Amino acid sequence: MNAEIIAVGSELLLGQIQNSNATYLSSELSKVGIDVYHHTVVGDNPQRLLDVVKNGLERADLLIFTGGLGPTKDDLTKETVGEATDTPLDYDPETEDRIRHFFAARKRNMTENNRKQALALKGAHIFPNDHGLACGMALEVAGKQLILLPGPPSEMIPMFETYTLPFLLKNVQQQEEIQSKVLRFFDIGESQLVERIDDLIEQQTNPTIAPLASGGEVTLRLTVKGADDRENERHLNRLKQQVLQRVGDFFYGEGDANLATLLVSELTERGLTVGAAESLTGGRFSAALTEVPGVSSVFNGAIVCYSNAVKETTLSVSSQILQKDGAVSASCAKQLAKNVKKTLHSDVGVSFTGVAGPDELEGHSPGTVYIGISTQHITEAYKLHLAGSRENICDRSVKYGLYYLLKDLR
């Protein structure tokens, strides 16, 4: 069964609200083996909505509409679906009774437009609305399933979970689950990674591989569909091992855990603390770490040493290094890392110094970056040549710092 989700409402097209319903429904449907092939958003226009319904009926087995079931004249979903499928509308007695009780309990008159929310497609299966007034419904037409749900997530989600999903499961011929693994990689570009596993992608059927590059990282989502959980997991693990044989040197984690989260976990597991000296990054490394819950047990603090004067007076970088090698140098990065470790009484020190741009500094072009790391056993510096905007260079420097620290600790 393949599905299309159709969100109705001009407010979505105007950007006044986000289409969170489609995200939620896609996630829930995938869990029961229903493939969502299209997301469509259409405004409160009867002709455009009619065109969308007709297109959906041609290309999907299941159409799920959200929105357009309310009491106003621009709520046209039921009417338009009825026109497209040649299905008349009639009042659902139970829904109408619920609406009357709602207004009576509040000592308010029920206007005729509120009664409109009890209209339903003739022959449809009704979904009660436990959190609002407009009922939902399911209608089968020529082997196609049409589901109409209210637009507000506070009404749509409980209706879907309580009534719609159980209804769908009875109508899905074979319930298959979709299971995924997300593999996370760093210090390798998407094109380079994909090139190394190109044959695996070309041969994919089930499981599948989907690469995604974002924020200087690359993730691979491995996805399998099947009715047997153990068999699904076996297929995913086999594909994961094939991928890691090719690009395992750049693999740093699995699932939702990012570099900062994994670094905090690694420090916690080893009972180590870290302190940072931030020149280039100006506090961004500290901000990345302190977003992780529980970081206070492993992060002692940071010193933002943007000027050479602070490097020299607060972190004891020798004037000889600053004069001879400069602040943008491996020797400065090492001394910063070593001295901040001592100053902040940490087990590990990390430093960032370089040129964010847009101008050169000390004869170095923008994107020249040195990251110093000082552990209990060794002090070293990594040199990077990064490209992009000032902000991009700083953000990527932070990620490299997290990555190098994680690798060194492991």
Buried (B, 14 or more C-beta within 10 A) or exposed (E): BEBBBBBBBBEBBEEEBEBEBBEBBBEBBBEBBBBBEBBBBBBBBEEEBBBBBEBBBEEBBBBBBBBBBBBEEEBBBBBBBBBBBEBEBEEBEEBBEBBBEBBEEEEEEBEEEBBBBBBBBEEBBBBBBEBBBBBBBBBEBEEBBBBBBBBBBEBBBBBBEEBBBEBBEEEBEEEBBBBBBBBBBBBBEBEEBBEBBEEBBEEBEEBBBEBEBEEBBBBBBBBBBBEEEEEBBEBBEEBBEBBBEBBEEBBBBBEEBBBBBBBBBBBBEEEBBBBBBBBBBBBBBBBBBBEBEEBEEBBBBBBBBBEBEBBBEBBBBBEEBBEEBBBBBBBBBBBBBBBBBEBBEBBBBBBBBBBBBEEEBEEBEBBBBBBBBBBEEEBBBBEBEBEBEEEBBBBBBBBBBBBBBBBBBE
